[in-house]
Amino acid sequence: MTELTEQQIQAMNGPVAGPPRLVNPHTNETYVLISLKEFERLRQDAYDDSPWTGEDRLGLAWQAGARAGWDDMDEYDAIPEPT
């Protein structure tokens, strides 16, 4: 486990709205520093890392098709196959 630096502690206690942001200087990727208690609450409330079921995948495929404008694909079922 890594301990917070003085700069990070000051940022957490400062008047800035929201959690402090940290930047990895090697990748320029930004991270948000939150307490473990807050992380666990967010993870419990909104994060589901269970494997997707076939039903989940099918539902997501239908949603993606609807967003792409494929409102009704039944017409394609009626097209005869070439002989």
MIDOSE-1310 file (N, C-alpha, C; in nm, 2 decimals, decimal comma, always signed):
residues 83
mtel	+0,08/-0,12/+0,00/+0,00/+0,00/+0,00/+0,09/+0,12/+0,00; +0,05/+0,22/-0,08/+0,12/+0,35/-0,09/+0,06/+0,45/+0,00; +0,14/+0,53/+0,07/+0,09/+0,63/+0,16/+0,07/+0,76/+0,08; -0,03/+0,84/+0,13/-0,05/+0,97/+0,06/+0,07/+1,07/+0,09
teqq	+0,09/+1,15/-0,01/+0,19/+1,25/+0,00/+0,13/+1,37/+0,07; +0,21/+1,46/+0,12/+0,16/+1,58/+0,19/+0,07/+1,66/+0,09; +0,12/+1,67/-0,04/+0,04/+1,74/-0,14/-0,10/+1,68/-0,16; -0,11/+1,55/-0,16/-0,23/+1,48/-0,17/-0,32/+1,50/-0,05
iqam	-0,27/+1,50/+0,07/-0,34/+1,53/+0,19/-0,40/+1,67/+0,19; -0,32/+1,76/+0,15/-0,37/+1,90/+0,14/-0,48/+1,91/+0,03; -0,46/+1,84/-0,08/-0,57/+1,85/-0,18/-0,70/+1,79/-0,13; -0,69/+1,68/-0,05/-0,81/+1,62/+0,00/-0,88/+1,71/+0,10
ngpv	-0,81/+1,79/+0,17/-0,86/+1,88/+0,28/-0,89/+2,02/+0,22; -0,86/+2,04/+0,10/-0,87/+2,18/+0,04/-1,02/+2,21/+0,01; -1,04/+2,33/-0,04/-1,18/+2,38/-0,07/-1,22/+2,34/-0,21; -1,15/+2,27/-0,28/-1,18/+2,23/-0,42/-1,30/+2,14/-0,42
agpp	-1,40/+2,16/-0,50/-1,52/+2,08/-0,51/-1,48/+1,94/-0,58; -1,53/+1,84/-0,52/-1,50/+1,70/-0,57/-1,37/+1,65/-0,52; -1,35/+1,52/-0,55/-1,22/+1,45/-0,51/-1,10/+1,50/-0,59; -0,99/+1,50/-0,53/-0,87/+1,54/-0,60/-0,84/+1,45/-0,72
rlvn	-0,78/+1,51/-0,82/-0,74/+1,43/-0,94/-0,59/+1,42/-0,95; -0,55/+1,30/-0,98/-0,40/+1,27/-0,99/-0,37/+1,23/-1,14; -0,26/+1,27/-1,19/-0,22/+1,24/-1,32/-0,09/+1,16/-1,32; -0,09/+1,05/-1,39/+0,03/+0,96/-1,41/+0,11/+1,03/-1,51
phtn	+0,23/+1,08/-1,47/+0,32/+1,15/-1,57/+0,37/+1,07/-1,68; +0,37/+0,94/-1,67/+0,42/+0,85/-1,78/+0,31/+0,83/-1,88; +0,18/+0,83/-1,84/+0,08/+0,80/-1,94/-0,02/+0,91/-1,96; -0,01/+1,01/-1,88/-0,11/+1,13/-1,88/-0,25/+1,08/-1,84
etyv	-0,26/+0,96/-1,79/-0,40/+0,92/-1,75/-0,43/+0,98/-1,62; -0,56/+1,02/-1,60/-0,61/+1,09/-1,48/-0,68/+1,00/-1,39; -0,66/+1,00/-1,27/-0,72/+0,92/-1,17/-0,79/+1,01/-1,07; -0,89/+0,96/-1,00/-0,96/+1,04/-0,89/-0,93/+0,97/-0,76
lisl	-0,90/+1,04/-0,66/-0,87/+0,99/-0,53/-0,99/+1,00/-0,44; -1,05/+0,88/-0,40/-1,16/+0,88/-0,31/-1,13/+0,78/-0,20; -1,20/+0,80/-0,09/-1,18/+0,71/+0,02/-1,23/+0,57/-0,01; -1,17/+0,47/+0,06/-1,21/+0,33/+0,05/-1,36/+0,32/+0,07
kefe	-1,41/+0,39/+0,18/-1,55/+0,38/+0,21/-1,64/+0,42/+0,09; -1,60/+0,53/+0,03/-1,68/+0,59/-0,08/-1,66/+0,49/-0,20; -1,55/+0,44/-0,23/-1,53/+0,34/-0,34/-1,61/+0,22/-0,32; -1,62/+0,16/-0,20/-1,70/+0,05/-0,17/-1,85/+0,08/-0,19
rlrq	-1,89/+0,19/-0,15/-2,03/+0,23/-0,16/-2,06/+0,24/-0,31; -1,98/+0,31/-0,39/-2,00/+0,32/-0,53/-2,00/+0,18/-0,60; -1,91/+0,10/-0,56/-1,90/-0,03/-0,62/-2,02/-0,12/-0,59; -2,07/-0,11/-0,47/-2,18/-0,19/-0,43/-2,31/-0,14/-0,50
dayd	-2,32/+0,00/-0,51/-2,44/+0,05/-0,57/-2,45/+0,04/-0,72; -2,34/+0,06/-0,79/-2,35/+0,07/-0,93/-2,27/-0,03/-1,01; -2,18/-0,09/-0,95/-2,09/-0,18/-1,03/-2,12/-0,32/-1,02; -2,14/-0,39/-1,13/-2,17/-0,53/-1,13/-2,07/-0,60/-1,22
dspw	-1,98/-0,67/-1,16/-1,88/-0,74/-1,24/-1,90/-0,89/-1,26; -2,03/-0,92/-1,24/-2,07/-1,06/-1,27/-2,07/-1,09/-1,42; -2,04/-1,21/-1,46/-2,04/-1,24/-1,61/-2,17/-1,21/-1,67; -2,17/-1,17/-1,80/-2,30/-1,14/-1,87/-2,36/-1,28/-1,91
tged	-2,49/-1,28/-1,90/-2,56/-1,40/-1,94/-2,59/-1,38/-2,09; -2,64/-1,49/-2,15/-2,68/-1,48/-2,29/-2,79/-1,38/-2,31; -2,88/-1,37/-2,21/-2,99/-1,28/-2,22/-2,94/-1,13/-2,21; -2,84/-1,11/-2,13/-2,78/-0,98/-2,12/-2,72/-0,94/-2,25
rlgl	-2,64/-1,03/-2,31/-2,58/-1,00/-2,44/-2,68/-0,97/-2,55; -2,79/-1,05/-2,55/-2,89/-1,03/-2,65/-2,96/-0,90/-2,64; -2,99/-0,86/-2,51/-3,05/-0,73/-2,48/-2,96/-0,61/-2,53; -2,83/-0,63/-2,50/-2,74/-0,52/-2,54/-2,73/-0,51/-2,69
awqa	-2,73/-0,63/-2,76/-2,73/-0,63/-2,91/-2,86/-0,56/-2,96; -2,97/-0,58/-2,91/-3,09/-0,51/-2,95/-3,09/-0,37/-2,92; -3,03/-0,33/-2,81/-3,02/-0,18/-2,78/-2,93/-0,12/-2,88; -2,82/-0,18/-2,91/-2,72/-0,12/-3,01/-2,79/-0,11/-3,14
gara	-2,86/-0,21/-3,19/-2,93/-0,20/-3,31/-3,03/-0,09/-3,32; -3,11/-0,07/-3,21/-3,20/+0,04/-3,20/-3,14/+0,17/-3,21; -3,02/+0,19/-3,14/-2,95/+0,32/-3,15/-2,89/+0,34/-3,29; -2,86/+0,23/-3,36/-2,81/+0,24/-3,50/-2,92/+0,27/-3,60
gwdd	-3,05/+0,27/-3,55/-3,16/+0,30/-3,64/-3,22/+0,17/-3,70; -3,19/+0,06/-3,65/-3,24/-0,07/-3,70/-3,37/-0,10/-3,62; -3,47/-0,02/-3,64/-3,59/-0,04/-3,56/-3,66/-0,17/-3,58; -3,67/-0,22/-3,71/-3,74/-0,35/-3,73/-3,66/-0,43/-3,83
mdey	-3,60/-0,53/-3,78/-3,52/-0,62/-3,87/-3,60/-0,74/-3,92; -3,73/-0,75/-3,89/-3,81/-0,86/-3,93/-3,82/-0,87/-4,08; -3,82/-0,75/-4,15/-3,83/-0,76/-4,30/-3,72/-0,84/-4,36; -3,60/-0,85/-4,29/-3,49/-0,92/-4,35/-3,51/-1,07/-4,34
daip	-3,59/-1,11/-4,24/-3,63/-1,25/-4,23/-3,71/-1,31/-4,34; -3,78/-1,22/-4,41/-3,87/-1,26/-4,52/-3,80/-1,27/-4,66; -3,68/-1,22/-4,67/-3,60/-1,22/-4,79/-3,56/-1,37/-4,82; -3,60/-1,42/-4,94/-3,57/-1,56/-4,97/-3,42/-1,57/-4,99
ept	-3,37/-1,69/-4,96/-3,22/-1,71/-4,98/-3,20/-1,74/-5,13; -3,09/-1,70/-5,19/-3,06/-1,72/-5,33/-3,05/-1,87/-5,36; -3,09/-1,91/-5,48/-3,08/-2,05/-5,52/-2,97/-2,07/-5,61
